[in-house]
Amino acid sequence: MDDAQGLIHTIADPDSTSAMPCFSFNMVERVGLVPEEFFGTVPLSGSHEATLSCVFNGTSDTAATYQDNEANGVYQRMEDKSAIAAGEIFKICDSA
């Protein structure tokens, strides 16, 4: 996480559980960091797929999204559809 300080961190929507309540809660409670203070900016993308596309396309450095398990999550489904290249997106933090 230290490498992400000051970078662009994209979320889908402030009402998304994975983007705000879960991610923000875990950053504050587990790590002691407030996302809006830790990251340079926290823009909204509108969807989980768009969030990961921002990372894949280089308009964002990190992102918050969801993953049901190690084999099923947003980035795995996007890889399956060839929307992003396999192996280009990876998890850096887990809220579980």
N, C-alpha and C positions, 0 to 999 in steps of 0.2 A: 504494500500500500504506500510506503514512503515514496516510491517512484512516481506515484500518481498525483502527488501534491502539486497544486497550481495548474493542473491540466484540465481539459474539457471532459466532463462526465455527463453523458446524456441519459435521460430517463424518458420513458414513454409518456407518462401522464401522472400528474400529482395524485390522482385517485387510484393509481395502480398499486396493488398491495406489494408487489415485488420492487417497484421503483421507489415508493416513498415510505409507507409505514414500516415495512420489513427492513429495507436497506438503511433508511435514516435511523431507525431505532437501533439497529445493530451497530452502526457506525458510532452513535453516541454512547450506547450502553457498553458495548464490548471494547471499543477502541478509544473512546473518549474524544471523538472528532465530530464536528458539525459539518456535514457535506458542503453546505453553502460557504463555509469558511475555509475548508480544506482544499476544495477544487477551485480552479480559476473561474470556472463558470459551470452552471448546471442547466443546460437548455432542455426543452421538451421536444420530442420527436413526433408524437402522436400515436405511435404503436410500438410494440416490442420488436417487430421485424424492422421497422424504420430505425429504431435505436441501434440495432446491430449493424444495419447497413451503414450508418454513420461511422461506426468504428471500422468496418471493412473498407469503406471508401476514404477514410482518413480525415473526415470532418469532425470526428470525436476521438478522444484517446481511450476512454473507458466508458462502460455503460452498465446499467442495472437492468436485469430481466429475470425471468424465472426458468427453472429447470425442474421437471418432475422427478427425474432420477438421472443416473449417469449416462443413460442411453436416450433419454427423451427430454428435450428442452427446445427452446426457440432456435438456438444456433444449430442443433442437430437437424431439426426439421428444415431449416434453411439450406443446410448442406445437402440434404436429401433431394431438395428441389433445384439444386444448383444455383440458388440465389446468392450464395457466397461460396468461396472455395473452401474445401475441406482442410481443416487444420489451421486456418488463419485466425479463428476466434477461439479463445480459451478462457476458462474460469480462473479468476485471481482471488476470489473470496467467496465463501459459502456462509449463508446465514443460519444454517441448521445447527 
